[in-house]
Amino acid sequence: MRAPLPTDESTRLRSLRALEVLDSESEPLFDAMTRAAALAAGTPIALVSLVDADRQWFKSNHGMGETTQTSRDAAFCAHTILGEGVLEVADAQADARFADNPLVTDGPRIRFYAGAPIILCDGSRIGSVCVIDRQPRSLSGQQRAILAELGRAAAMALEQRRHAMDRSRALARQRQAEALLAEDRLRLSNIIESMRVGTWEWSIGSGALRLNSRWAAIIGRTPDELEPASIETWQRCCQENDWTQLQRAIESHLQGSTEEIDCELRMLHRDGSYVWVRCRGRVMQRNEVGAPLRMCGALADISRAKETEARLQASEAFLDRTGRLARVGGWELDLQTMEFTFSDQVCRIHEVPAGFRPDLDEALGFYPVEARATLEAAVRKAVGDGRGWDLELPFVTARGNHVWVRVVGEVEYAEGQPRWLIGALQEITLRRRAIRALEVSERRFRKLFQHSLGLICTHDLEGNLISVNPAAANQLGYSVSELVGRNFSELMPDELRQEFEKYMQRIVIAKTDSGVIRLKARDGSLHTWQYHNVLDDEDEHPYVLGHAQDITEREQHEKTLRELTIRDPLTGCFNRRLLHEIEKELRPGDRWACIAVDLDRFKLVNDTHGHQRGDEVLIGMGQFLSRHVRPRDHVVRAGGDEFLVLLRDVDETGVQRVVEALRDDRAQAPIAFTLGTAVRRRGATLEATIAVADDALYAQRSRDRG
């Protein structure tokens, strides 16, 4: 039975997602909690489970293998979050709420469950710390108390984790602001060096002030307009509060409390606006008793820097607001100007350049008609009642790619009126595809097992068949019931049964195994199967899931094709392609010997008796050589009237034994011949060994001809 939704479901989900923990990596702290829970309760399984809108996701999983989440419909923890205390189910099969639950009737076959809700500071119950057993049982009072404490510890750990992330982001923003400030200071230094700043000199005794043209230009005036310049002239041009600040800075410096003055001031421009300037200076001249006489400094227009700082602060505020909604790209719509601001991530989702600023119609144009209507209705409702929205909608990018997005938004007010729409955008195409693919995959697997033409089976670690699909049983001449319970090795030829033991050893160690296996059908025929099997040992009863294809016909066909490619069509001997295959598999220590055979005066046979007689001689010579070698040796027609005899695992004595046999029986050969031999040296190529045999043959022929 599916658990009802909590009354605060929307608030609860916002609190959960604000933690920014869903789909995060495992962390030692939470893994320690589940180990502690399992130890305290004496159960094989313990979880830190967070209940999302349509799933429960495991922040920590002790004892359930690689499982990371399950459907919320089947989640015991969805019932736990309905209350504030520990939920204990002594026997799930006897509990009407869970008796037909797939987690009870199927893997992992839950019988006992106990969960303590994880309750945040705001009261949101976002999940549980739970323990699970496959046997009915109950917890002691102390165990229940420990589980409740672990639930509270998990809540504190999650909130502390979020606070740590907030502090990290705040520190990053602070560092960014400090970096920008350092950049501004460097820029100011460069301006001073290039005389692009205003300069001033103040005679402290007389009050006279000397200003350069740049100082005057900063406030839209000329030096002549400011003459006669005095400290009062500066006061008239300075914003009142800022002048007070400057006076205090000067007094502090004159008293020796500071090494220099450094103030940011607002100066009155000719056009009536205020210009932000940075004023720096220090005493440059003192009298014989140390009293200050003259102070010098510089004045720089920092209006642009101030604008940059203001934009930075606005940007940080914007990112902070969107960050509260989701860990994705943020957007903002100014309801007065109807102008959008997109973060770089939102631009990437739209597949438009960074800095793209669409109007409202342009932004809505990325949604298909029905989705656009849904979004417009949500926006109107939000503006009307002040509540945000959270939608999953189809979306078409600027490049025409069809994706799904999650769009979240809310209204922000200024002076009681809607002022901005602000929110986040997340591409969720893969998640939606994954959910659909999982559903389709489960249906397909059921059909595949029943109707697959290949072999699909399961067997235990003793090799006993647990299940087998009908098609495979039929191919072997059995019914399914005849095969289930039999040992897999019984289907193998006697001489290959020891290979099954090696296979079982491999798959237990590596968890997977692939290869080729031969099975004997009821009628005694052998079938070759190419398999890929996987060990599933997450349950208390491990088993092997096997999948194989019957490649008997393909294997025979490939063997026939291979024979055709490496055989000489005239003599039936091997051709030179065999040499390449041997060379590819040759190891440094392999022992091979070669006898090079050349037919004497074969050209005269062709010229005198014709090519048909020549072909008969070649065929006969191939047969003659084949009679004198072992089945594992090879007779190769190297080309024309040249043959090679390749002998495996022989030394010089073994080669000479074959040579003597050929010479002793040469009267049975269709033509006279000359031989040359060579034994492969360690590490030498086969071609090099053949070359040595050829050299020996030509040397022998030279000796024979005197």
N, C-alpha and C positions, 0 to 999 in steps of 0.2 A: 504494500500500500504506500503510495507516495505521500510524503509528509506535507501538511498544509504550509503555506508561506507565512513567515512571521509577519506580524502587523506592521513592523518597521522595515520591511524588505528593501525598499528603495534606499532608505538611510543606511541600512546595514551594508548593502552592496557598495555604496559610496565610501563608507568607512573602510571596507575591505580593500577596495581598489586604491584608496589613498595611501595604503601601506606600501604599494608598489612592490609586492612580494610574489604575486602570481607568476608562475612559469620562470621563477628565478632558479639559480643553481642551488644544489644542496649546501648546507652550512653545518659545521661541526657542532655548534650549540644545539641546534634542533635535532640533529642526529643523536646527540648525547641524551636529549630528553626522551626520545623514543626508546633508546636502549634502556634508560632508567625505568621507563614505564613498563617495558616488557619484563625486566628483572623483578620489579616490585610486584607485578600482577602474576608473574609466572606463566606468561602467555608467549606463543611463538611470534605474534605479530603485534606491532604497535605503530601508530601513525600520528603525525600532526596533519590534520585534514582541514582545508579551508573550503567553505561552501560558496561557490560562485553561482551565477544566475542559472546555469544549466549543467553544472558539473561540480564534483568535489575534487579538489586538486591537493596532492600530497606534498607538503613542504618537506616532510621527512617520512621515509618509508623503511621500517625495520621488519623484515620477514616476508614481504610480498613481492620480492623479486624486482623486476624492472617496471612494474606498474606505476604510472605517475598520476592517473586520475580515473574516475568512473563517472557514469551519469548520475546526476543529482536525483533522478527518479528512484534509483536503487540505493541511495546513500543512507546508511544508518545515521550518519552525522547530521543529516537534514532534520532528523527528529530531535537530536541532542540540542540543537540551537533554539528549540522552541521553549526550553526551560533554562533555569539558572543552576540546577544541580546536576549531579552525575546521573546519566541515563544508563541503566544496566538491563541487559536482555539475557537472562540465564540460558534460555534455549530458544533460538530463533525459530526453529521448526514448530514450536508450540505457541508461538506468539502470532496472533492474527495479522499483526502489522507487517510481519516479515516472512511468514511461512512460504509465500510464493515469490519471494524476492530472488532474482537470478543470482545474487551473490550468496544465497543460501542453497538454492537448488543446483547451482552450477559452481564452477571455480570462483572464489577460493573456498566455497562450502562453509560459510560462517555458521557456527552454532551459538557461540557466546560472544557478546559485545558489551563493552562498557566505555562510555565516553564522558569526559568533562568538558563543558563548553569553554571556549576561549572568548572572554568578555573584555572588550576594550574599555578605556576610561569613559567613553561617551555612552557606555551601556550596550553597544552593538555586539551581538553574539555572531562571530564570523566563522566559527568552525569548532573543532574539538581536538583534544588529545585523547586518543582512544586506544584500547587494547582489544585484541580479537583472538579467539581460539576456535579450533575445529571440533571441540568437545563441549558439551554443556557444563556449566560451572557457575560459581558466584564469587564475588569479592568479599573479603573481610572488611570490617569497618575501617581498619587502618589502611588497607589497600585503596579503599574508596577515597579516604582523606588524602593519600599521596597523589592519587590521580587528579583530584581537585586542585591540589597545590601545583601540579605540573601544568594544568590548564591555565592557572593564574600566571605561572612563570612564562608560559608561551606567549600570553597576552603582553606581558611586560617586555619580553624579548622582541616581539614584533614591533611594538611602539618605540622601543629604544632603537631598533634598527632603522625605523623611519626617521627618527630624530637625527640619527647619525648621518643619514643621507641628506637630510635638510641642511645640517651643519656643513657637510662637504660641499653642497651646492652654494651655500652662502659664502664659504671660504673661497670657492672658485670665482664667484662674482666679485668678492673683495679684491682678489688678486688681479682680476681683469681691470677693475677700477684703478687699482694702484699702478698697473702697467700703463693705462691710458694717461694717468697723471704724470708718470715719469716721462712719457712721450711728449706731453705738453711742455714739461720743463726743458727737455732737450730742444724742442722746437723754439722755445723762448731764447735759449742760449744761442742757437744759430741766428736768430733774428738780431740779438744784441751784437754778435760778432759782425754781421753784415750791415750794421747801422740802420736797421729797419725798425728801430725803437725810438721812442722819444727820450731825450736826456734832459736832466735838470741839475742845476747847481744853486744851492741856497746859502746865502751869507747870513749866518745865524745872528750876528750882531746887528746888522742893518736891516735884515728882513728882505733884502733884494733877492730876486729870483731870476735866473737866466734859463731860458727855455729854447730848445731847438725847434726847427720847423715841423719835424715829425710829431713832437709833443702837441703842437697847436693843431696839426692836421687830424690827429686822432679825434678831436672834438669839433672838427669841421671849421677851424679858424686858421688865421695866419698869425705869425709872431707879432706883426705890427698891431693887430687888433687887441693883443693882450698887453701891450706896453702902456705905461710902465708896469712891468710884472713884479709882483711881490707875493709873499706867502698868502696875503689876503686875496690875491687874484685866484690862486689855486682853491681857496676856500669857497669863493663864489661859484666856481665851476664844479664843485664836488657835492654829491648828495649829502644832506645834513648828517644823517647817522653815520655814513661812511667817513665823513670828515672827523667826527669824534673818534672813530676807530683809528684813523691815521694819526691823530694827535697823541693818542695813548701809545701807539707804537713808537712814535718819535721820542716821547718822553722816556719810555722804557729803555730805548737804545741810548739816549743821552746819559741816562743814569748808569749805563754799563751792564744792564740786565740782559741785553741781547747783542749779538754781533752785528746785526743789520736790521733794517725794517723790511718787511715783505708783506704787503697788503693787497687785497683785491678790492677795488673801489668802483663805484658808479660815477661817471663824469657826465655832465650835461652837455649834449651835442647841440650845435647851432640849430638843428631841426626840432629841438625840443625833446628828443629821446635821450635815454641814458645809454652810455657806452661803458661796458665793463673793461677796466684796465687793471694791470698788475703793476704795482709800484714797489720798486726795490731801491734801497740806498743805504749808505753808511757814512759815518764821519770820516772825512779824508784829510782834515787839517785841524791841528790843535795848537794852542799857544804853549809858551815855555812851562806853564804850570799844569798843562794837560786839559785846559778848558777847550771845548769844541769851538772851532771857528767856521768851518765850512763843511757842508754835507752834500754829497753828489749821489746821483742815482739814475735809474732808467724807468720809463713808463711804456708798457707794451699793451697794445689792444688785444684783449683776450676774449672778445665777444664770441668769436667762432668756437673757441675752446669751451666757453660756457654753454653754447648751444649744443655742442657735442656731449657735454656732461648731462645736460637736460635730456637729450635723446637717449643717452645710455640709461639714465634713471628710469625714463619711461619704458625703455625696452626691457629692463630688468623687472619692472612692475608687471609688464605684459607677460613675460615668461613665467613669472611667479604665479600669476592668476591661471594661466593655461596649465602649468605644471600641477596645480591642485586638481585639475579635472582628469588629466591622463598623461602618461609618459610618451606622448607622441607630438606631432607637429601642432602648433597653435595658430589660431587665426583670430582676427578682430575686425568688426564692422562698426565704423563710426556712423551712428544713425542720423547725424546732422549732415555730414558730407556724403554719406552713402559710399564711403571709400573703404576697401578692404586692406588689411595688412596680413600678409602670409609669412609664416616662418619658412626657413629654407626647406624643412622637411615636408611641409604642406606643398611647396612648389614642386618638390620631387615627386610627390604622389600625383600631382596634376600633370607631371612631365612638362613643365614650363621652366624657363630660366629663373634663377633666384632673383628676388626683388619684384616679381610679377604682382601687380596691384590691379585686379579687375574691379569693374563696377558690379552692382548686385545682379543684373541680368546676365552678365558674363559669367559670374561665379555659379549661378543656378544652371547655366547652360551645360555644365559638365554632367548633370544628372538627366537620365531618361525622363520622359514626360510624366509617367506615373510617380516615379521617385521624387521628381521635382514638386509635384503637387503635395505629396506627403510631407516633404521638408518645409514647404511654404506654410502648410497648415500648422506644423509644429512651431514654426517661428511666430506666426500670428498668435497662437495660443500662449506662447511664452511671453510675448510683449503684453498680452492682455492680463495674464494672471501671475506673471513673475516667476513661473516655474520653468526649469530648463527642460532639455530633451536629450534623448540618447537613442539614436536610430542606426540601423544597419541597412544600407541602401546600395543598389547598383550604381555604377559610376563609369563614365567614359573619359579617358584621359585625352590630353591635347593630341596625342599620337594615335588615338583611336583604339587604345587598348581597353577592353571591358574588364573591370575589377569590381570588388565589393569594398565599401568603406564603412567604418563606424564614425558617425558624426555626433559629437557631443557639444552642447552649447547652453548658455544661460544669459540672462539679461543683467546688465549692470546699470545702476541708476545714478543720476546726479540731480540733486535738489528735487527728489521725488519723481523725476521723469526718466523714462528709458533713455539711456545715453549711448550705450554700446551693447553689441552682441559679441560675446567672447566665448571661445570654445577650442576644441581639439578635433583633429582628423586623423584617423588611423586606417591603414589598408588592412583588411582582414580576409583577403581572397584565399590565402592558403588555409586559414583556419576553417573557413566554410567548406572549402574543397575537402579538407581532411575529414570533417564530420560526415559529409556526404559519401566520401570514398570509403570510410569505415563501414557505413551501413551497407553500401553496395558490395563491399568486399566480403562481409559476413554472409550475405545472400549468395554471392557467387561461389564462395567456398563450399557451402552446403550442396549447391548444384554440382560443383566440380567433383566433389567426392563421389556423388552418386553416378555421375555420367562421364567422368574422365575416362579416356581410352588408355591412359597410362596407368602405372601402379601407384596407388596412394594407400599407405598402410601405417599402422603404429605397432610397435612391439616393445616389450619390457626389456630390462637390462640382462635378462637371461636369454633373450632372443625369441620369446614366445609371442606369437601374433595376437594383438589385442583387437585390431580391426583391419579390414582390407576392402577395397572398393570392388563392386561386382565385375567391372570390365576386366580387371587384372585377374581375378579368380577364374573367369571364363577363359582368358587367354592361356592359362595354365591347365585348363581342363578340370577345374574343381568348382564347387559351389562355395559361397562365402562361409557357410557354416562348417564345411569340411576343413577350411584353412584356419579359422579362428581357434586359437588354443594350441596349434601345432608350433613346433620350433622352426624358426626360419631356416636353420641349417639343414633340416630334413629335405628342403627343396633344392639343395645344392648337390652336385655330383660328389661322390665319396672323396675323390682326390682333392677337392677344393674346400672341404669342410673346415680344415685348419685355418683357411683364410678368413672364415667368419669370426673365429676367436680373435684374430688380429684386428679385424674391423671393429669389434666391440671394444677392444682396448683403446683403439684410436679415438673412437667417438666419445668414450667416457672422459678421456683426457682433454681433447680439443673441442668437445661439445658439437662438433659438426664433422662430416666426412663426405667425400665425393669420390666417385670412381665407376668402375664397371664390374658387374657381378653376373655370374651365369647360374640360371635356375633351370631345374629339370621339371618338365611338364608331366602330367599323369601318363601320357603315351611314351615317355622316355626321351622325347626330343629336348634339345638344349636351347634355351632362349638367352640371348645376351641383353642385359638391361644396364642402361647408364643411369646412375642414381645420385641424388644429393639429399643426405639425411641430416637431421638436426636433433640434438638431445634437449628435451625440456625437463629440467630437474628442479623447477621452482616449487612443485607440489611434493607432498610426502611420498607420492608414488611416481618416480621419474619414468619417462617413456621416450622412445625415439619416434619422431615423425619422419616417415620416409616418402620420397617421391621419385619415381623412375620411369623411363621410357624404354620400350622394347626396340632395340637397335639391331636385332638379329639380321634382318634383310639389308639394312644399311651397311652393317659390318661386312657381310658377304659381298655386297656390291663394291664397297671400297677395296676389299681384298682383290676382287677380280680386276678392278681398274688399276690397282697398283701393279699387279702382275703384268698387265698389258703395257704399262709404261716402262717397266724395267726389264722386259724380255725382248730379245731379238726375234722379229717375226719369222726369219728364215730358219734359223738353227734351233730356236727354242731356248738357247742359252741366255744368261743375263746380258744386258747391255751396259754401257758406261754409266748410266744413271745409278746403277747399284753402287758404283764406287763413291758417288757423292753421298748416298745415304749412309754407307759405312763410315765415310770420313766424318760426317756430322756427329756420329755417336762414338767415335774413336776416343778412348782414354789413353793417357800416357803409358800405362802398364799393359795394355792389351797386346797379346802376341798374335802376329799375323806373318805368314810367309807368302811369297808370290813366285809362281813359275810362269815366265813369259814364253809363249809358243809361237813360232813363225813357220808357216808352210813353205817348204823348199820348192822353187820353180812353179809356184801356183799360177803365175801369169802365163807360163807356157801352156798349162792345161786349158786356161780360158781361150788363149789364141788358137790352140790346135783343135780343141774339141768343143768349143763354144761355152757360153755362160751357163747353159743348163747343166752341163757336166761339172762346171765349176761350183754351181750351187750344191750339187750332189756331194762333191768333195767336202764342202764346208759343213753340210749337215752331218755327214759321216764323221768328220773330225770332232764336232761337238759331242756326238754320241760316244766316240772313242774316249775322249777325255773324261766324260761324266762317269764312265764305268770304273775309273781308277781313283775316284775321290769319295770321301765320306758324305753322308746327307747334309752335314753342317758346313761343308765346303762349297765353293761357288766356282762354276766355269763361266767365264765372261768372254763374249766376242767383243774385243776392243775396237775392231774396225777392219774392214778388208779381209786379209788372210791372217790377222793377228788374234790370238787368243790369250787369255790370262787364267791361271788356276790360282785361286785364293784359298789358302789353307789356314784354318783357325787353330790356335793353341798348339803350334808345333815349333820345334827348334830345327837346327841345321840337319840333325840326323833324320828327323821326320821328313824333311823336304827331300833329302837324297833318296829316302826309301821310295817316295812317290816317283821321283825322276827315274830311278832304276826300273821300277815297274813299267813305266811308259816306254822306256828304251827296250826292255825285254820283250814287250808286246807290240813293238812298232810294226811288225809284219801285219798286224790286224788293222793298222791305220790306213786310211784311204790314200795317204800321200806321205812322203818323207817330211820330217820336221826337225827344227833346231830348238833347243831349250836354253833358257837362262834363268837363274834362281837368285833370290834375295830373301833374307829374314829381316823383318822390321826391327830397327833399333828403338830403344825406349824413347818416347816423345816424338819420333819421326812421323811425318805425314804418310798416308797411304800412297800418294802420288810419288813421293820421294823413294819409297820402297820399290814401286813399279819401275821407276827410272833406273834404279840399280840393277833390277832384273833384266831390263832391256839392254843395258850396257854389257851385262854378262852374256846375253844372247848373241850380240854382235861380235863380242870377243871370241865366243865359241865358233861362230860361223867363219870368222877369219882364220882360226886355227884349222877348221875342217877343209878350207880351200887352199891350205898350204901357205 
